[in-house]
């Protein structure tokens, strides 16, 4: 994952109110925190809060599908399994997608179940659900798992699905659901959010070795849910507690930098964060809009920090720290100074002009 990856992802999801992408192992802990973070975002977007319970149920069912189908994959292939999860929102439409490895021999059964579910009306889905629940047996219409039936019932829309080759014995199984608050009974055209777009984003994450992408509001109060995923649920990616603590600190500073200095859009601190891995360690990228009038000041500040020794950075940091207690002094840039002290390599950054008012500022750090 390089610096340009940040702008690439931001361009793909810039019209989203929120977007959360996760590529990695799925466990109960990670499931709970991903749902919690998604719920937080839903509650903070006007018009979406009514969908919170329904969206949470559908997310949980997606995770259960990943776990159920993952259990059928051989131990060797489980080892390399990168499950995928996505939530996105545009206006009053909410999108949930997931992807996981399945044995190819199971594709025909799963595809048959999905076709049955998609062929039924709301009342027929209810009847089928009760039948399967009561008898725990395959329906005369071809059968379907309770999870898939409930996903169709709760969303009110047909389930999108796709199978992509992984190797000779295993394929990726992707499925996607849309929620529409205005008129849940009105079928949404798949062209609005084709499942192929979710697959495309997942492939990019695999290619760039990215674990998490989140685009949304990074106002000070919304930083905590993001940190919970890193702190509590990505522990398996850290070799030791000191590396986790260092990465955690870098993420805090970068998210606070977005919160304080980005162009506000109706009081929303819009930005994007990517967490990935490389041979050298872990990579944290962030990006946000910045006013053009502030570009040169920030560019000069970062260039100066990159040119300083660790000893000089330490002196500058404590000097700025003292300024915080001096009236009419703001101790400007202290977070970036502290970051420069703690990272092994210089900042890699870029300013991409957008229009006459703003540019897209991205920064890349190897921890």
C-alpha positions as a Markdown table, in Angstrom:
| # | Residue | x | y | z |
|---|---|---|---|---|
| 1 | Unk | 0.0 | 0.0 | 0.0 |
| 2 | Unk | 1.5 | 3.3 | -1.1 |
| 3 | Unk | 0.5 | 6.9 | -0.8 |
| 4 | Unk | -1.5 | 6.9 | -4.0 |
| 5 | Unk | -3.8 | 4.1 | -2.6 |
| 6 | Unk | -5.4 | 6.6 | -0.2 |
| 7 | Unk | -6.7 | 8.9 | -3.0 |
| 8 | Unk | -7.7 | 5.9 | -5.1 |
| 9 | Unk | -10.0 | 4.6 | -2.4 |
| 10 | Unk | -11.3 | 8.0 | -1.5 |
| 11 | Unk | -12.3 | 8.7 | -5.1 |
| 12 | Unk | -14.2 | 5.4 | -5.3 |
| 13 | Unk | -16.2 | 6.2 | -2.2 |
| 14 | Unk | -16.2 | 10.0 | -2.0 |
| 15 | Unk | -20.0 | 10.2 | -2.5 |
| 16 | Unk | -20.6 | 7.8 | 0.5 |
| 17 | Unk | -21.8 | 9.3 | 3.8 |
| 18 | Unk | -19.9 | 6.4 | 5.3 |
| 19 | Unk | -18.0 | 3.4 | 4.0 |
| 20 | Unk | -16.4 | 0.6 | 6.1 |
| 21 | Unk | -14.3 | -2.2 | 4.4 |
| 22 | Unk | -12.7 | -5.0 | 6.3 |
| 23 | Unk | -10.5 | -7.7 | 4.9 |
| 24 | Unk | -9.2 | -10.4 | 7.3 |
| 25 | Unk | -10.2 | -13.2 | 9.7 |
| 26 | Unk | -13.7 | -13.1 | 11.1 |
| 27 | Unk | -14.2 | -13.9 | 14.8 |
| 28 | Unk | -17.0 | -13.1 | 17.3 |
| 29 | Unk | -15.0 | -10.2 | 18.8 |
| 30 | Unk | -14.3 | -8.6 | 15.4 |
| 31 | Unk | -17.9 | -9.2 | 14.4 |
| 32 | Unk | -19.2 | -7.3 | 17.5 |
| 33 | Unk | -17.0 | -4.3 | 17.0 |
| 34 | Unk | -17.7 | -4.0 | 13.3 |
| 35 | Unk | -21.4 | -4.0 | 14.0 |
| 36 | Unk | -20.9 | -1.5 | 16.9 |
| 37 | Unk | -18.9 | 0.8 | 14.6 |
| 38 | Unk | -21.5 | 0.5 | 11.8 |
| 39 | Unk | -24.3 | 1.2 | 14.3 |
| 40 | Unk | -22.5 | 4.3 | 15.6 |
| 41 | Unk | -22.3 | 5.6 | 12.0 |
| 42 | Unk | -25.9 | 4.9 | 11.3 |
| 43 | Unk | -27.1 | 6.7 | 14.4 |
| 44 | Unk | -25.1 | 9.8 | 13.4 |
| 45 | Unk | -26.6 | 10.1 | 9.9 |
| 46 | Unk | -30.0 | 11.8 | 9.7 |
| 47 | Unk | -32.7 | 9.5 | 8.3 |
| 48 | Unk | -30.7 | 6.3 | 8.9 |
| 49 | Unk | -31.3 | 5.7 | 12.6 |
| 50 | Unk | -34.7 | 3.9 | 11.9 |
| 51 | Unk | -32.8 | 1.3 | 10.0 |
| 52 | Unk | -30.3 | 0.6 | 12.7 |
| 53 | Unk | -31.9 | -2.6 | 14.2 |
| 54 | Unk | -32.6 | -4.0 | 10.7 |
| 55 | Unk | -29.1 | -3.2 | 9.5 |
| 56 | Unk | -27.5 | -4.7 | 12.6 |
| 57 | Unk | -29.5 | -8.0 | 12.2 |
| 58 | Unk | -28.4 | -8.2 | 8.5 |
| 59 | Unk | -24.8 | -7.6 | 9.4 |
| 60 | Unk | -24.9 | -10.3 | 12.0 |
| 61 | Unk | -26.4 | -12.7 | 9.5 |
| 62 | Unk | -23.7 | -11.9 | 7.0 |
| 63 | Unk | -21.1 | -12.8 | 9.6 |
| 64 | Unk | -22.9 | -16.0 | 10.5 |
| 65 | Unk | -22.9 | -17.0 | 6.8 |
| 66 | Unk | -19.2 | -16.4 | 6.7 |
| 67 | Unk | -18.6 | -18.6 | 9.7 |
| 68 | Unk | -21.0 | -21.3 | 8.5 |
| 69 | Unk | -19.5 | -21.6 | 5.1 |
| 70 | Unk | -16.0 | -21.1 | 6.4 |
| 71 | Unk | -16.4 | -24.2 | 8.5 |
| 72 | Unk | -16.7 | -26.2 | 5.3 |
| 73 | Unk | -13.4 | -25.0 | 4.0 |
| 74 | Unk | -10.4 | -27.3 | 4.6 |
| 75 | Unk | -7.9 | -26.4 | 7.4 |
| 76 | Unk | -5.2 | -25.4 | 4.9 |
| 77 | Unk | -7.5 | -23.0 | 3.0 |
| 78 | Unk | -8.9 | -21.6 | 6.3 |
| 79 | Unk | -5.4 | -20.6 | 7.1 |
| 80 | Unk | -5.2 | -18.3 | 4.1 |
| 81 | Unk | -8.9 | -17.2 | 4.3 |
| 82 | Unk | -9.4 | -13.5 | 4.0 |
| 83 | Unk | -13.1 | -12.8 | 4.7 |
| 84 | Unk | -14.5 | -9.6 | 3.5 |
| 85 | Unk | -17.1 | -7.2 | 4.9 |
| 86 | Unk | -18.5 | -3.9 | 3.6 |
| 87 | Unk | -21.1 | -1.4 | 4.7 |
| 88 | Unk | -21.8 | 1.7 | 2.7 |
| 89 | Unk | -24.5 | 4.5 | 2.7 |
| 90 | Unk | -25.7 | 6.9 | 0.1 |
| 91 | Unk | -28.6 | 9.2 | 1.0 |
| 92 | Unk | -31.4 | 6.8 | 2.3 |
| 93 | Unk | -29.8 | 3.6 | 0.9 |
| 94 | Unk | -27.7 | 1.3 | 3.0 |
| 95 | Unk | -25.6 | -1.5 | 1.5 |
| 96 | Unk | -24.2 | -4.5 | 3.3 |
| 97 | Unk | -21.9 | -7.0 | 1.6 |
| 98 | Unk | -19.7 | -9.9 | 2.6 |
| 99 | Unk | -17.3 | -12.4 | 1.0 |
| 100 | Unk | -15.8 | -15.7 | 2.1 |
| 101 | Unk | -14.1 | -18.8 | 0.7 |
| 102 | Unk | -16.3 | -21.9 | 0.1 |
| 103 | Unk | -15.6 | -25.3 | -1.3 |
| 104 | Unk | -16.6 | -25.4 | -5.0 |
| 105 | Unk | -18.6 | -28.6 | -4.4 |
| 106 | Unk | -21.0 | -26.5 | -2.3 |
| 107 | Unk | -21.7 | -23.8 | -4.9 |
| 108 | Unk | -24.6 | -25.6 | -6.6 |
| 109 | Unk | -26.5 | -26.0 | -3.3 |
| 110 | Unk | -25.9 | -22.4 | -2.2 |
| 111 | Unk | -26.8 | -21.0 | -5.6 |
| 112 | Unk | -30.0 | -23.1 | -5.7 |
| 113 | Unk | -31.0 | -21.7 | -2.3 |
| 114 | Unk | -30.4 | -18.1 | -3.3 |
| 115 | Unk | -32.5 | -18.5 | -6.5 |
| 116 | Unk | -35.4 | -20.0 | -4.4 |
| 117 | Unk | -35.2 | -17.0 | -2.0 |
| 118 | Unk | -35.1 | -14.5 | -4.8 |
| 119 | Unk | -38.1 | -16.0 | -6.6 |
| 120 | Unk | -40.5 | -15.7 | -3.7 |
| 121 | Unk | -42.8 | -12.9 | -2.6 |
| 122 | Unk | -42.8 | -11.4 | 0.9 |
| 123 | Unk | -45.6 | -13.7 | 2.0 |
| 124 | Unk | -44.0 | -16.8 | 0.4 |
| 125 | Unk | -40.8 | -16.0 | 2.2 |
| 126 | Unk | -42.6 | -15.9 | 5.5 |
| 127 | Unk | -44.3 | -19.3 | 4.8 |
| 128 | Unk | -41.0 | -20.8 | 3.8 |
| 129 | Unk | -39.3 | -19.5 | 6.9 |
| 130 | Unk | -41.9 | -21.0 | 9.2 |
| 131 | Unk | -41.7 | -24.3 | 7.3 |
| 132 | Unk | -38.0 | -24.6 | 7.6 |
| 133 | Unk | -38.1 | -23.4 | 11.2 |
| 134 | Unk | -40.7 | -26.0 | 12.2 |
| 135 | Unk | -39.4 | -29.0 | 10.2 |
| 136 | Unk | -35.8 | -28.1 | 9.8 |
| 137 | Unk | -35.9 | -29.7 | 6.4 |
| 138 | Unk | -35.4 | -28.8 | 2.7 |
| 139 | Unk | -38.5 | -27.1 | 1.1 |
| 140 | Unk | -40.2 | -28.7 | -1.9 |
| 141 | Unk | -39.3 | -25.5 | -3.8 |
| 142 | Unk | -35.6 | -26.3 | -3.5 |
| 143 | Unk | -34.8 | -25.3 | 0.1 |
| 144 | Unk | -33.0 | -22.5 | 1.6 |
| 145 | Unk | -31.2 | -21.8 | 4.9 |
| 146 | Unk | -33.0 | -19.8 | 7.5 |
| 147 | Unk | -30.3 | -17.1 | 7.4 |
| 148 | Unk | -30.7 | -16.4 | 3.7 |
| 149 | Unk | -34.5 | -16.4 | 4.0 |
| 150 | Unk | -34.4 | -13.9 | 6.9 |
| 151 | Unk | -31.9 | -11.7 | 5.0 |
| 152 | Unk | -34.4 | -11.4 | 2.1 |
| 153 | Unk | -37.3 | -10.9 | 4.4 |
| 154 | Unk | -35.6 | -8.1 | 6.5 |
| 155 | Unk | -34.2 | -6.2 | 3.5 |
| 156 | Unk | -37.3 | -6.5 | 1.3 |
| 157 | Unk | -35.0 | -6.8 | -1.7 |
| 158 | Unk | -33.5 | -9.6 | -3.7 |
| 159 | Unk | -30.1 | -10.9 | -2.6 |
| 160 | Unk | -27.2 | -10.2 | -5.0 |
| 161 | Unk | -24.6 | -12.9 | -5.2 |
| 162 | Unk | -21.5 | -13.8 | -7.1 |
| 163 | Unk | -18.9 | -16.6 | -7.2 |
| 164 | Unk | -15.3 | -15.9 | -8.0 |
| 165 | Unk | -12.6 | -18.6 | -8.6 |
| 166 | Unk | -9.8 | -18.8 | -5.9 |
| 167 | Unk | -8.2 | -22.1 | -6.8 |
| 168 | Unk | -9.2 | -25.6 | -8.1 |
| 169 | Unk | -11.2 | -26.5 | -5.1 |
| 170 | Unk | -12.3 | -23.2 | -3.6 |
| 171 | Unk | -14.1 | -20.1 | -4.7 |
| 172 | Unk | -15.1 | -16.8 | -3.1 |
| 173 | Unk | -18.8 | -16.5 | -2.4 |
| 174 | Unk | -20.0 | -12.8 | -2.3 |
| 175 | Unk | -23.4 | -11.7 | -1.3 |
| 176 | Unk | -24.9 | -8.2 | -1.0 |
| 177 | Unk | -28.2 | -6.7 | 0.4 |
| 178 | Unk | -29.6 | -3.2 | 0.0 |
| 179 | Unk | -31.8 | -1.4 | 2.5 |
| 180 | Unk | -34.0 | 1.5 | 1.4 |
| 181 | Unk | -35.8 | 3.6 | 4.1 |
| 182 | Unk | -38.2 | 5.5 | 1.8 |
| 183 | Unk | -40.0 | 2.6 | 0.3 |
| 184 | Unk | -38.6 | -0.8 | 1.3 |
| 185 | Unk | -41.1 | -2.6 | -1.0 |
| 186 | Unk | -39.7 | -0.8 | -4.1 |
| 187 | Unk | -37.0 | -3.0 | -5.7 |
| 188 | Unk | -33.8 | -1.0 | -6.2 |
| 189 | Unk | -32.0 | -1.4 | -9.5 |
| 190 | Unk | -28.7 | -3.4 | -9.1 |
| 191 | Unk | -27.0 | -0.8 | -11.3 |
| 192 | Unk | -27.2 | 1.6 | -8.3 |
| 193 | Unk | -24.8 | -0.6 | -6.3 |
| 194 | Unk | -23.7 | -3.6 | -8.3 |
| 195 | Unk | -22.1 | -6.4 | -6.3 |
| 196 | Unk | -19.2 | -6.3 | -8.8 |
| 197 | Unk | -18.2 | -3.0 | -7.2 |
| 198 | Unk | -17.8 | -4.6 | -3.8 |
| 199 | Unk | -15.8 | -7.5 | -5.3 |
| 200 | Unk | -13.6 | -4.9 | -7.1 |
| 201 | Unk | -12.9 | -3.1 | -3.8 |
| 202 | Unk | -12.1 | -6.4 | -2.0 |
| 203 | Unk | -9.6 | -7.4 | -4.8 |
| 204 | Unk | -7.9 | -4.1 | -4.4 |
| 205 | Unk | -7.6 | -4.6 | -0.6 |
| 206 | Unk | -6.0 | -8.1 | -1.2 |
| 207 | Unk | -3.7 | -6.7 | -3.8 |
| 208 | Unk | -2.5 | -3.9 | -1.5 |
| 209 | Unk | -2.6 | -6.0 | 1.7 |
| 210 | Unk | -5.1 | -3.7 | 3.4 |
| 211 | Unk | -6.9 | -4.7 | 6.6 |
| 212 | Unk | -9.3 | -1.8 | 7.1 |
| 213 | Unk | -10.6 | 1.1 | 5.1 |
| 214 | Unk | -13.0 | 3.6 | 6.7 |
| 215 | Unk | -14.3 | 6.8 | 5.1 |
| 216 | Unk | -16.7 | 9.0 | 7.0 |
| 217 | Unk | -16.9 | 11.6 | 9.8 |
| 218 | Unk | -13.9 | 11.7 | 12.0 |
| 219 | Unk | -15.1 | 14.4 | 14.4 |
| 220 | Unk | -13.5 | 14.0 | 17.8 |
| 221 | Unk | -16.4 | 12.1 | 19.3 |
| 222 | Unk | -16.5 | 9.5 | 16.5 |
| 223 | Unk | -12.8 | 8.5 | 16.7 |
| 224 | Unk | -13.3 | 6.2 | 19.6 |
| 225 | Unk | -15.3 | 3.5 | 17.8 |
| 226 | Unk | -12.6 | 3.3 | 15.1 |
| 227 | Unk | -9.9 | 2.8 | 17.8 |
| 228 | Unk | -11.9 | 0.0 | 19.4 |
| 229 | Unk | -11.6 | -2.1 | 16.3 |
| 230 | Unk | -7.8 | -1.5 | 16.3 |
| 231 | Unk | -7.3 | -2.0 | 20.0 |
| 232 | Unk | -9.7 | -4.9 | 20.8 |
| 233 | Unk | -10.2 | -6.8 | 17.6 |
| 234 | Unk | -7.0 | -6.7 | 15.4 |
| 235 | Unk | -4.8 | -8.0 | 18.2 |
| 236 | Unk | -3.8 | -11.0 | 16.0 |
| 237 | Unk | -2.0 | -8.7 | 13.6 |
| 238 | Unk | 0.4 | -7.4 | 16.2 |
| 239 | Unk | 3.5 | -9.4 | 17.2 |
| 240 | Unk | 3.8 | -7.7 | 20.6 |
| 241 | Unk | 2.1 | -5.1 | 22.8 |
| 242 | Unk | 4.8 | -2.4 | 22.1 |
| 243 | Unk | 4.1 | -2.5 | 18.3 |
| 244 | Unk | 0.3 | -2.3 | 19.0 |
| 245 | Unk | 0.8 | 0.6 | 21.3 |
| 246 | Unk | 3.0 | 2.4 | 18.7 |
| 247 | Unk | 0.5 | 1.9 | 15.9 |
| 248 | Unk | -2.4 | 2.8 | 18.2 |
| 249 | Unk | -0.7 | 6.1 | 19.0 |
| 250 | Unk | 0.0 | 6.9 | 15.4 |
| 251 | Unk | -3.7 | 6.3 | 14.5 |
| 252 | Unk | -4.9 | 8.5 | 17.3 |
| 253 | Unk | -2.7 | 11.4 | 16.1 |
| 254 | Unk | -3.6 | 11.0 | 12.5 |
| 255 | Unk | -7.4 | 10.9 | 13.2 |
| 256 | Unk | -7.1 | 13.9 | 15.5 |
| 257 | Unk | -5.3 | 15.7 | 12.7 |
| 258 | Unk | -8.3 | 15.0 | 10.4 |
| 259 | Unk | -10.7 | 16.1 | 13.1 |
| 260 | Unk | -8.9 | 19.4 | 13.7 |
| 261 | Unk | -7.6 | 20.5 | 10.4 |
| 262 | Unk | -9.8 | 19.1 | 7.6 |
| 263 | Unk | -12.3 | 21.2 | 5.6 |
| 264 | Unk | -15.5 | 20.9 | 7.5 |
| 265 | Unk | -18.6 | 20.0 | 5.4 |
| 266 | Unk | -21.6 | 21.0 | 7.5 |
| 267 | Unk | -19.6 | 20.4 | 10.7 |
| 268 | Unk | -18.5 | 17.0 | 9.4 |
| 269 | Unk | -14.8 | 16.2 | 9.6 |
| 270 | Unk | -14.7 | 14.0 | 6.5 |
| 271 | Unk | -11.7 | 11.8 | 5.9 |
| 272 | Unk | -10.4 | 8.3 | 5.2 |
| 273 | Unk | -8.1 | 5.9 | 7.0 |
| 274 | Unk | -6.4 | 2.8 | 5.7 |
| 275 | Unk | -4.6 | 0.2 | 7.8 |
| 276 | Unk | -2.4 | -2.3 | 6.0 |
| 277 | Unk | 0.7 | -4.5 | 6.2 |
| 278 | Unk | 4.0 | -4.7 | 4.4 |
| 279 | Unk | 7.3 | -6.5 | 4.7 |
| 280 | Unk | 8.6 | -3.6 | 6.8 |
| 281 | Unk | 5.7 | -3.6 | 9.3 |
| 282 | Unk | 2.3 | -1.9 | 9.4 |
| 283 | Unk | 1.1 | 1.0 | 7.2 |
| 284 | Unk | -1.3 | 3.7 | 8.2 |
| 285 | Unk | -2.6 | 6.1 | 5.5 |
| 286 | Unk | -5.0 | 8.9 | 6.1 |
| 287 | Unk | -6.5 | 11.5 | 3.7 |
| 288 | Unk | -8.8 | 14.5 | 3.9 |
| 289 | Unk | -9.7 | 17.8 | 2.2 |
| 290 | Unk | -7.7 | 20.8 | 3.3 |
| 291 | Unk | -8.2 | 24.5 | 2.3 |
| 292 | Unk | -5.7 | 25.6 | -0.3 |
| 293 | Unk | -4.7 | 28.6 | 1.8 |
| 294 | Unk | -3.3 | 26.1 | 4.4 |
| 295 | Unk | -1.4 | 23.9 | 2.0 |
| 296 | Unk | 1.9 | 25.7 | 1.9 |
| 297 | Unk | 2.1 | 26.1 | 5.7 |
| 298 | Unk | 1.5 | 22.4 | 6.2 |
| 299 | Unk | 3.8 | 21.4 | 3.4 |
| 300 | Unk | 6.6 | 23.5 | 4.9 |
| 301 | Unk | 6.0 | 22.2 | 8.4 |
| 302 | Unk | 6.2 | 18.5 | 7.2 |
| 303 | Unk | 9.3 | 19.2 | 5.1 |
| 304 | Unk | 11.0 | 20.8 | 8.0 |
| 305 | Unk | 10.1 | 17.9 | 10.3 |
| 306 | Unk | 11.5 | 15.4 | 7.8 |
| 307 | Unk | 14.8 | 17.3 | 7.8 |
| 308 | Unk | 15.3 | 17.3 | 11.5 |
| 309 | Unk | 17.2 | 14.8 | 13.7 |
| 310 | Unk | 15.5 | 12.9 | 16.4 |
| 311 | Unk | 17.3 | 15.0 | 19.0 |
| 312 | Unk | 16.1 | 18.3 | 17.3 |
| 313 | Unk | 12.6 | 16.9 | 17.1 |
| 314 | Unk | 12.7 | 16.1 | 20.8 |
| 315 | Unk | 13.7 | 19.7 | 21.7 |
| 316 | Unk | 11.1 | 21.1 | 19.4 |
| 317 | Unk | 8.4 | 18.9 | 20.9 |
| 318 | Unk | 9.1 | 20.0 | 24.5 |
| 319 | Unk | 9.3 | 23.6 | 23.3 |
| 320 | Unk | 5.9 | 23.4 | 21.8 |
| 321 | Unk | 4.6 | 21.5 | 24.8 |
| 322 | Unk | 5.5 | 24.5 | 27.0 |
| 323 | Unk | 3.8 | 26.9 | 24.6 |
| 324 | Unk | 0.5 | 25.2 | 25.4 |
| 325 | Unk | 0.6 | 26.8 | 28.9 |
| 326 | Unk | 1.5 | 30.3 | 27.5 |
| 327 | Unk | -1.6 | 32.6 | 26.9 |
| 328 | Unk | -2.3 | 33.3 | 23.2 |
| 329 | Unk | -0.1 | 30.3 | 22.1 |
| 330 | Unk | -1.6 | 27.3 | 20.5 |
| 331 | Unk | 1.4 | 24.9 | 20.4 |
| 332 | Unk | 0.6 | 24.4 | 16.7 |
| 333 | Unk | 1.5 | 21.1 | 15.1 |
| 334 | Unk | 2.6 | 19.3 | 18.2 |
| 335 | Unk | 0.8 | 16.1 | 17.2 |
| 336 | Unk | 2.8 | 15.8 | 13.9 |
| 337 | Unk | 6.0 | 16.7 | 15.8 |
| 338 | Unk | 5.4 | 13.9 | 18.2 |
| 339 | Unk | 4.7 | 11.5 | 15.3 |
| 340 | Unk | 7.9 | 12.5 | 13.6 |
| 341 | Unk | 9.8 | 11.6 | 16.8 |
| 342 | Unk | 8.2 | 8.1 | 17.0 |
| 343 | Unk | 8.4 | 6.9 | 13.4 |
| 344 | Unk | 11.5 | 5.3 | 11.8 |
| 345 | Unk | 11.1 | 6.8 | 8.4 |
| 346 | Unk | 10.2 | 10.3 | 7.2 |
| 347 | Unk | 6.6 | 11.4 | 6.4 |
| 348 | Unk | 5.5 | 10.6 | 2.8 |
| 349 | Unk | 2.8 | 13.1 | 1.9 |
| 350 | Unk | 1.0 | 14.7 | -1.0 |
| 351 | Unk | -1.4 | 17.5 | -1.9 |
| 352 | Unk | -3.8 | 16.7 | -4.8 |
| 353 | Unk | -5.5 | 19.9 | -6.1 |
| 354 | Unk | -9.3 | 19.4 | -6.2 |
| 355 | Unk | -10.7 | 22.9 | -7.1 |
| 356 | Unk | -10.0 | 26.6 | -6.3 |
| 357 | Unk | -10.9 | 26.1 | -2.6 |
| 358 | Unk | -9.5 | 22.8 | -1.5 |
| 359 | Unk | -6.9 | 20.0 | -2.1 |
| 360 | Unk | -6.8 | 16.4 | -0.9 |
| 361 | Unk | -4.0 | 15.9 | 1.7 |
| 362 | Unk | -2.8 | 12.4 | 2.1 |
| 363 | Unk | -0.1 | 11.1 | 4.4 |
| 364 | Unk | 1.6 | 7.6 | 4.6 |
| 365 | Unk | 3.4 | 6.2 | 7.6 |
| 366 | Unk | 5.2 | 2.9 | 8.1 |
| 367 | Unk | 5.2 | 1.8 | 11.7 |
